[in-house]
């Protein structure tokens, strides 16, 4: 697939351009921007633009602010490079924990289909609004979560920081709602989704549960990009759970602080909990060699 440079940020108020240049490397730059849009809400007018997609940013939120100042969050920009490398025009992407929908909206013009899973109702509505406004036909948004079984779980989020949300209770998330969670197995079995060849998972603690609900993973052999959170388990325990799902057929790489792929058995780097999993027989493994440290 042709290299994707990412969206263009358009600022629709001159003050935003001034602050962007002045505060680009300043500490507290997010605080400054939030103060501006709080006291002058008419300045909250910036968009991400890519091909036919126009995504309004909400400059009250940390995720949106990261895109405003430098085009995204560091590790997510590297995720974008990897996805750009492994996806192709026939790809089916499951964007699990899609947040503001960045990957879903960025790659939908380039691939066959995208399924975005976002249990936070505010974020799911934001993505749906962009989809409808931009008439995106190959994107489906599911306002529920995924896990190892079909169930109803408590989900926590904060309306004032609505880029945050988790199935784990924490001090930042003050609203509790009950959310359906389903398994990838059932979604595929019931023809609700096509078989994905790439999974991007960032679910603030349910990453391994989601893989445990995908028992045909070794048969379908998708490439997996995931962030994982310990949920009070040691990394040794988590790795045992992971290998029970993927077996020995998958290679597991940690994305290190220099944004290279290091075999998890060789890496002592705890800077990041971002992993790439790829089947050892995948034809796309060769495409990733430029990032792999032997």
C-alpha positions as CSV (number, residue, x, y, z in Angstrom):
1,X,0.0,0.0,0.0
2,X,1.2,3.5,-0.8
3,X,2.7,5.3,2.2
4,X,0.2,7.3,4.2
5,X,1.6,10.5,5.6
6,X,-1.3,11.1,7.9
7,X,-3.9,13.7,8.1
8,X,-3.5,17.4,7.7
9,X,-4.4,19.6,10.8
10,X,-6.5,22.6,9.8
11,X,-6.8,25.4,12.3
12,X,-9.9,27.6,11.8
13,X,-9.0,30.4,14.2
14,X,-5.7,32.4,14.0
15,X,-5.1,32.2,17.8
16,X,-4.7,28.4,17.4
17,X,-1.8,28.8,15.0
18,X,-0.1,31.2,17.3
19,X,-0.4,28.9,20.3
20,X,0.7,25.9,18.3
21,X,3.9,27.6,17.3
22,X,4.6,29.3,20.6
23,X,3.8,26.3,22.9
24,X,4.9,23.3,20.7
25,X,7.7,22.2,23.1
26,X,6.5,24.0,26.3
27,X,5.5,22.2,29.4
28,X,1.9,22.8,30.2
29,X,1.0,23.3,26.6
30,X,-2.1,21.2,27.0
31,X,-3.2,23.4,30.0
32,X,-2.7,26.5,28.0
33,X,-4.9,25.2,25.1
34,X,-7.6,24.0,27.5
35,X,-7.7,27.5,29.2
36,X,-8.1,29.2,25.8
37,X,-11.0,27.1,24.7
38,X,-12.7,27.3,28.1
39,X,-12.7,31.1,28.1
40,X,-13.0,31.5,24.4
41,X,-15.0,28.5,23.2
42,X,-15.3,29.9,19.7
43,X,-11.6,29.1,19.2
44,X,-12.2,25.3,19.6
45,X,-12.1,24.9,15.9
46,X,-9.5,22.5,14.5
47,X,-9.9,19.5,12.3
48,X,-8.0,16.4,11.1
49,X,-8.4,16.1,7.4
50,X,-7.5,13.1,5.3
51,X,-8.9,12.4,1.8
52,X,-12.7,12.7,2.3
53,X,-12.6,12.5,6.1
54,X,-12.9,15.6,8.2
55,X,-12.6,14.9,11.9
56,X,-13.4,17.8,14.3
57,X,-10.9,17.9,17.3
58,X,-12.1,18.7,20.7
59,X,-9.3,20.7,22.3
60,X,-10.6,20.0,25.8
61,X,-9.3,16.4,25.5
62,X,-5.7,15.2,25.9
63,X,-5.8,12.8,22.9
64,X,-7.1,15.6,20.6
65,X,-4.5,18.0,22.0
66,X,-1.7,15.5,21.1
67,X,-2.9,15.5,17.5
68,X,-3.1,19.3,17.6
69,X,0.5,19.9,18.7
70,X,2.5,17.2,16.9
71,X,0.2,15.0,14.9
72,X,-0.4,12.3,17.5
73,X,0.8,10.3,20.4
74,X,4.4,9.0,20.0
75,X,3.8,5.2,20.1
76,X,0.6,5.6,18.1
77,X,2.5,7.3,15.4
78,X,4.7,4.2,15.2
79,X,1.6,2.0,15.2
80,X,0.5,4.0,12.2
81,X,3.8,3.2,10.4
82,X,3.4,-0.5,11.1
83,X,-0.2,-0.6,10.0
84,X,0.7,1.3,6.9
85,X,3.2,-1.4,6.2
86,X,1.1,-4.5,6.8
87,X,-2.3,-3.4,5.6
88,X,-3.3,-3.7,2.0
89,X,-6.4,-3.0,-0.2
90,X,-7.9,-6.4,0.8
91,X,-7.3,-6.0,4.5
92,X,-10.0,-6.3,7.3
93,X,-9.0,-4.2,10.3
94,X,-10.5,-4.6,13.8
95,X,-9.8,-1.4,15.7
96,X,-10.5,-2.5,19.2
97,X,-10.6,0.4,21.6
98,X,-10.8,2.9,18.8
99,X,-11.0,6.0,21.1
100,X,-11.5,9.0,18.8
101,X,-11.4,6.7,15.8
102,X,-8.0,7.9,14.4
103,X,-6.9,4.6,12.9
104,X,-10.4,3.7,11.7
105,X,-10.8,6.9,9.8
106,X,-7.2,7.1,8.6
107,X,-7.2,3.6,7.0
108,X,-10.8,3.2,5.9
109,X,-10.1,4.8,2.5
110,X,-7.2,2.4,1.9
111,X,-8.5,-1.0,2.8
112,X,-11.5,-3.3,2.3
113,X,-13.2,-2.8,5.7
114,X,-12.8,-1.5,9.2
115,X,-14.6,-2.5,12.4
116,X,-14.3,0.0,15.2
117,X,-15.1,-1.2,18.7
118,X,-15.6,1.6,21.3
119,X,-17.6,1.2,24.5
120,X,-17.4,4.8,25.5
121,X,-20.7,6.2,24.2
122,X,-19.4,9.8,23.7
123,X,-16.5,8.6,21.6
124,X,-18.6,6.1,19.6
125,X,-21.0,8.9,18.8
126,X,-18.1,11.1,17.6
127,X,-16.9,8.4,15.2
128,X,-20.4,7.8,13.9
129,X,-20.9,11.5,13.3
130,X,-17.7,11.7,11.2
131,X,-18.7,8.5,9.3
132,X,-22.1,9.8,8.5
133,X,-20.9,13.3,7.6
134,X,-18.2,12.0,5.3
135,X,-20.3,9.1,3.9
136,X,-17.8,6.4,4.8
137,X,-19.2,3.2,3.6
138,X,-16.7,0.6,4.7
139,X,-16.6,1.4,8.5
140,X,-18.9,-0.1,11.1
141,X,-18.8,1.2,14.7
142,X,-19.8,-1.1,17.6
143,X,-20.7,0.7,20.8
144,X,-19.7,-2.3,23.0
145,X,-16.6,-4.1,24.1
146,X,-14.9,-7.4,23.5
147,X,-13.8,-10.0,26.0
148,X,-13.3,-13.7,26.6
149,X,-17.1,-14.4,27.0
150,X,-20.4,-12.7,26.2
151,X,-21.3,-10.7,29.3
152,X,-22.3,-7.3,30.7
153,X,-19.5,-5.5,32.5
154,X,-19.2,-2.1,34.3
155,X,-17.5,0.5,32.2
156,X,-16.1,3.8,33.6
157,X,-15.6,7.1,31.9
158,X,-15.6,10.8,32.5
159,X,-17.6,13.3,30.5
160,X,-15.0,16.1,31.1
161,X,-12.2,13.8,29.9
162,X,-14.1,11.8,27.4
163,X,-11.1,10.5,25.6
164,X,-10.6,8.3,28.7
165,X,-12.5,5.2,29.6
166,X,-11.8,1.8,31.0
167,X,-13.4,-1.4,32.3
168,X,-11.1,-0.9,35.3
169,X,-12.3,1.6,37.9
170,X,-9.9,4.5,38.6
171,X,-10.0,8.0,40.0
172,X,-10.2,9.7,36.6
173,X,-13.4,8.0,35.5
174,X,-16.4,8.9,37.5
175,X,-19.4,7.6,35.5
176,X,-20.3,3.9,35.6
177,X,-22.4,2.3,33.0
178,X,-23.1,-1.4,32.1
179,X,-21.8,-2.3,28.7
180,X,-22.2,-5.5,26.6
181,X,-19.0,-7.3,25.8
182,X,-18.9,-10.0,23.1
183,X,-16.3,-12.4,21.7
184,X,-14.6,-12.3,18.3
185,X,-15.5,-15.9,17.9
186,X,-19.2,-15.2,18.1
187,X,-19.1,-12.1,15.9
188,X,-17.4,-14.2,13.1
189,X,-19.6,-17.2,13.7
190,X,-22.8,-15.0,13.4
191,X,-21.5,-13.2,10.3
192,X,-21.5,-9.9,12.1
193,X,-17.9,-9.2,11.0
194,X,-15.6,-10.6,8.3
195,X,-12.5,-12.4,9.4
196,X,-9.8,-9.8,10.3
197,X,-6.3,-10.1,9.1
198,X,-5.1,-7.2,11.5
199,X,-6.1,-6.4,15.0
200,X,-5.2,-3.2,16.8
201,X,-6.1,-3.6,20.5
202,X,-5.9,-0.8,23.2
203,X,-8.5,-1.5,25.8
204,X,-7.0,-0.4,29.1
205,X,-6.8,-3.9,30.6
206,X,-8.9,-6.4,28.6
207,X,-6.4,-7.1,25.9
208,X,-5.7,-10.7,26.9
209,X,-9.3,-11.4,27.6
210,X,-10.1,-10.3,24.0
211,X,-7.5,-12.8,22.6
212,X,-8.9,-15.5,24.8
213,X,-12.3,-14.9,23.1
214,X,-10.7,-15.5,19.7
215,X,-10.1,-19.3,19.8
216,X,-9.6,-19.5,16.0
217,X,-6.7,-17.0,16.2
218,X,-4.1,-19.6,15.3
219,X,-6.2,-20.7,12.3
220,X,-6.8,-17.2,10.9
221,X,-3.3,-15.8,11.9
222,X,-4.0,-12.1,12.1
223,X,-1.2,-9.6,12.8
224,X,-1.8,-8.1,16.2
225,X,-0.7,-4.7,17.6
226,X,-1.6,-4.3,21.2
227,X,-1.0,-2.3,24.3
228,X,-1.4,-4.4,27.5
229,X,-2.0,-3.4,31.1
230,X,-1.1,-5.8,33.9
231,X,-4.4,-5.6,35.9
232,X,-2.4,-6.5,39.0
233,X,-0.7,-9.5,37.3
234,X,3.0,-10.0,36.9
235,X,4.4,-9.9,33.4
236,X,5.4,-13.6,33.8
237,X,1.7,-14.5,34.5
238,X,0.5,-12.4,31.5
239,X,3.0,-14.0,29.2
240,X,1.8,-17.4,30.2
241,X,-1.8,-16.4,29.4
242,X,-0.7,-14.9,26.1
243,X,1.2,-18.0,25.0
244,X,-1.7,-20.2,26.0
245,X,-3.7,-18.4,23.3
246,X,-1.1,-17.9,20.6
247,X,1.0,-21.1,21.1
248,X,4.5,-21.3,19.7
249,X,3.4,-20.3,16.2
250,X,3.6,-16.6,16.9
251,X,6.5,-14.3,17.2
252,X,6.1,-11.6,20.0
253,X,8.0,-8.3,19.8
254,X,8.1,-5.5,22.3
255,X,8.2,-2.0,20.8
256,X,11.1,-0.4,22.6
257,X,11.7,3.2,23.5
258,X,13.6,3.8,20.2
259,X,10.6,2.3,18.3
260,X,12.2,-0.9,17.2
261,X,10.8,-4.4,17.5
262,X,12.7,-6.6,20.0
263,X,11.9,-10.2,20.7
264,X,10.1,-10.2,24.1
265,X,12.4,-12.9,25.4
266,X,15.4,-10.8,24.7
267,X,14.0,-7.4,25.8
268,X,14.6,-6.0,29.3
269,X,13.1,-2.7,28.3
270,X,10.0,-1.8,30.4
271,X,9.6,1.6,28.9
272,X,6.6,0.4,26.9
273,X,4.0,-2.2,27.1
274,X,3.2,-2.1,23.4
275,X,3.6,-5.4,21.5
276,X,3.4,-6.7,18.0
277,X,2.5,-10.3,17.4
278,X,2.9,-12.0,14.0
279,X,2.7,-15.6,12.8
280,X,6.1,-16.9,12.0
281,X,4.9,-18.1,8.6
282,X,3.3,-14.7,7.7
283,X,4.3,-13.4,4.3
284,X,4.2,-9.9,5.8
285,X,7.0,-10.6,8.3
286,X,9.5,-9.6,5.7
287,X,7.9,-6.2,5.5
288,X,8.7,-5.6,9.2
289,X,12.4,-6.6,9.0
290,X,13.6,-3.0,8.9
291,X,12.4,-2.5,12.5
292,X,13.4,-5.8,14.0
293,X,16.5,-5.9,16.1
294,X,18.0,-9.4,15.9
